[in-house]
Amino acid sequence: MKKTLLGYMPDESFIYHVHPSVKVLFLLVVSLFPMFISAVEWNAALILFLIFLLVVSRVSLRIIKIYIPVAISMGTIILLSYTVLGGRHPEFSIVGSPLGVPIYWERIRDALVVYFRILPMILTMVFFLSTTREREIVAAFRAARIPFVVTYMIAMSMRAAGMVLEDFRIVRQAEQARGFDTKGKSLPYKIRKYVAYMIPLFALSLRRAEEFTNALVARGYSFRSNVKRPDYILSRYRFRWWDALACLVIMAGFAALLAARYGYGKFTLEDSIFLDWLGGRLLSGAAA
């Protein structure tokens, strides 16, 4: 098993043969795809594609379970903010008025579009963190000739995300060791527990930051040093032909998306079969 930013991966996986620069390019470009897509089903297809990549990379899908309560609570907040707290719009179509609050189909549609844009972005980040180690981030940014100070800060920030999840597992295991178990509890109760976890996680993060600072000071480390640092780590990763092909495919896919979106008017709300079906069902039910 090899340690990544979000956990452990098997020793045998094709993702280890991909250059770190390709992974960073995938994160930066693919995470932008949902911003140009309004049709919900296409963003859902992107989610399925990312899950497929996780499976092919031999990443345990149990890691997604951590984000399910977050996704549900986030979707609930988005839906309520767009519908209940969205104000009154006489020009929109009403699908219902619970407790005297008008619920408009256009606001439900906008909430779905936003939600299905955020989910692929989160899953893209999960894929990147699950298949990437700290040294690979350093190698990718050093290969792009980014200054060492910037590279170091980005790498430590990414590493902090993995440490938070490790601390989260420690807190959960400590509760289970004391006989506490959330099995059989309601979903709102579990969401409240996840919010309560933020307090010890925040305290542990501050402690980690202090430990990092003391370790750097003890080693006499300075960001202002003018000494040229050797890029030995770059010798551990070679940019091969399949890496160039992967970069070409990623950029070609992004260019094709932009051409289809702005050149041919594709991936718009009018092209969404699911939204047309859902809108017809809700509006017909309101009329009845």
N, C-alpha and C positions, 0 to 999 in steps of 0.2 A: 504493500500500500504506500502511496505517496501523498504527502500532506499538501493540500491546496488552501486557498484563502477561506473556503467554506467547509472544509472537511477533508476526507480522505478518498482517493481514487485508486482503483486497481493498478498494478504495475503495468499491465498490458492494455493499452488503449491507443488508438490511432492519433488522438489529440496530442500526444507527446511528440509526434513527428512533425507537428505544425510549428512554424516559427512564431515566437511571441508577438512579432509585429503584425502578423495576420490576425491574431486574436484581438489585439487592440483595435485594428482597423475594423474588424467585425463588430466589436462593441460600439465604436463611434458611429459607424454607418448604419448598421441594422437597427440600432436603437432609434434612428431618425425615420425609419420606414413608416411607423404608425402616424407620424405627424402629417403625412401627405395622403393618408387613407381615411376616408370617412365611412366607407362601407364596412359594416360590422363584421360580415362574414370573412372578409379578406384579412382583417386583423386576427380573427379567430383562427384562420388558416395559418397565420404566422405563429400563433401560440402553439399550434399542433406541430409545426415544423421545428420550433425550438425544443419542444418536449422530445421529438424524434432525435434531435441532435444530442440531447442529454442521454437518451437510451443508447444510441450508437457509441457515445463516448464512455459508456459503462458507468455513468454517474447514477447513484441510487436516487430514485424518485422520492424517497422519504424526505429528502431535503425540502421538497415543495410543500410538504405538510406544515412546515413552520410558517409559511406565508399564507396559508388558507384563511386563518382568522383575520390576518391583516387585510387580505383581499376582500373578505366579506364586510368587515367594518368600513373599509375605504369605499366600497361600492354603496353601502348604506348611506354614508355621509354625502357622497356625490349625488345620489338620488334624492335625498331629502333637501339638499341645498338647491337643486335645480327645480324641484317640484313644490314642496311645501314652502320653502323660503325664497322661491323665485319671483314672487310678486304676482300682480294681476296683469293679464295681457288679453284684452277683449278681442284682439285680432286672431288669437289662437283657438284651437279646437279643444273643447272641454271633454274629458273622458270620465270625469266623476268629480264629486264635491264632498268628500268625507269631512264631517264636522264643519261644514261651510267653507272649507278651503278648496278652491278650484284647482284641479289637476289637469294640466294641458298636455296633449299628446306631443307637441313640439318640444316641450321641456323634458319629457321622458326620453324622446329621441336624442336630444342633445346630451343627456346624462349617459345614455348607452354609448354614444360615440366617444365621449371623453373616457369612460371607463375602459372600453376596449382599445383605447390608445395607450392607456397607462399600463395595462397588464402585460403586453408584449415588451415594453421597456423594462419592466421589473424582471421579467423572465430572461431577457437578454443579459441583464446584469447578473442574475443568478447563474446562468450558463458560463459567463466569463469568470466569475469568482469561483465556481466549482471546478473549473478546468485549468486554472492559472495559479502559479506560485509567485511568491514575492520576487524571487530572482528573475523570473520571466518578465515581470513588469519593468524591472530595472534594465534588463537586456533590451526590451522593446524601445524604451525611451532613450537609452544610450545609443542604440542603432540609429535613431532619428536625430542624434546629436543635440538632444535637449540637455541643458546644463545639469550638472550633478545635483545641485541643491534642489532644483525643481523635481528631478527624478526621485530623490530621496524622500521628499515630502509626500509626493503622490504614492510612492510605494508604502510608506508608513501609514498613510490614510487608508489605503486598501487593506493593509494588514490589520488595522484596527477593526474593520468590519468583521473579519474572521474571528478576532479575539472576542468581540461582543457576543457572537454566536456561541463560542466556547464557554464564555462566562454564563450565558443563558442555560446551556446544558448543565453546567455545574450547579446553578441555582435550582433547576428542576430536579436534579439528582439528590440535592440536599433535602428538598421537600419530600421526595419519595422515600428517602432514608428515614424520615421522621413519621412516615405512615400516611402522608398526604397523597391523594391521587385524584386527578380531575376526570377520570373515567365515569361516565354516567351523569356528569354534570351538564347543565344546559349551556347552550352556546353563549348567551349573554354573560353567564358566570365565567366562562373560559376567557371571554374577551376582557372582562374586568381583571382577571388574574394576569393576563398579558400586560395590561396597563400597569398593574402593581409591580411587575418585574422591572419596570423602568427605573425604579428607585435604587435597588441594589446594583443594577447594571451601570447606572450613571456613576455611582460611588466607585465601582470597580474600574471604570474607564479613567476616572481621575487618578486612581492609584497606579494604573498602568502608565499613564502619561508621566507621572512623577518618577516612576522607575526608569522609563526610557531616558528622561532628562538626566537623572543621576548617573546612569550608565554612560551616556555620552560625555558628561563632564569628567567622570573618572578616567576615561580613555583619552582625555585631552583633545576631544574632537572639536573642530571649528569649521563653520560654513564659510568663513572668510579666508580660508587658506588659498594661496595662489599656486600651490603645488599641483602639477598635472597628475591626475589619478589614472592609473592604468586600467584599461577596459578589458581585463582578463575574462570577464563574464561573457563578452561577445564571442570569444573563441569557443565557447561551449554550445553555441547555437549557430547553425549554418543555414543561410537562406537558399533553399533549393528551388528547382523548377516548379514543383507542385505548390510551393508557397507563392511564387509569382502568378501561377494560374489561379490560385484561390483569391488573391488580391484583384486580379482582373475580373473574375466572376462577381465579386462583391461590388466593385465599382460599376461594372456593366449593369448589374441588377439595379443599382441606385439610379443610374442614368436612364434605364428603361422605365423605372417607376416615375421619374420626373417627366419623361416624354409622354407617358400614358396619361399622367395626371393633368399636365398643363398643355400638352399638344393635342390630345384626343379627348380630354374631359372625362377620363375614366376614374373609378374608385371614389365617386362622389355619392352623396346621399341618394340621388335619383337612381343610381345603379345598385343600390342595396335591396336585394330580394327579401331579406329577412325583415328589414325595417318597413318595407311596403306591406308585407304580410301582417306584421304585428300592428302596424297602424290601422290597417283595415279591420282587424279583429277588435281592437279597442274602440275604434270609432263606431263600428256597427253595434257593439255591445252597449255603448253609451246612448246611441239613437234608439235602441230597443227599450 
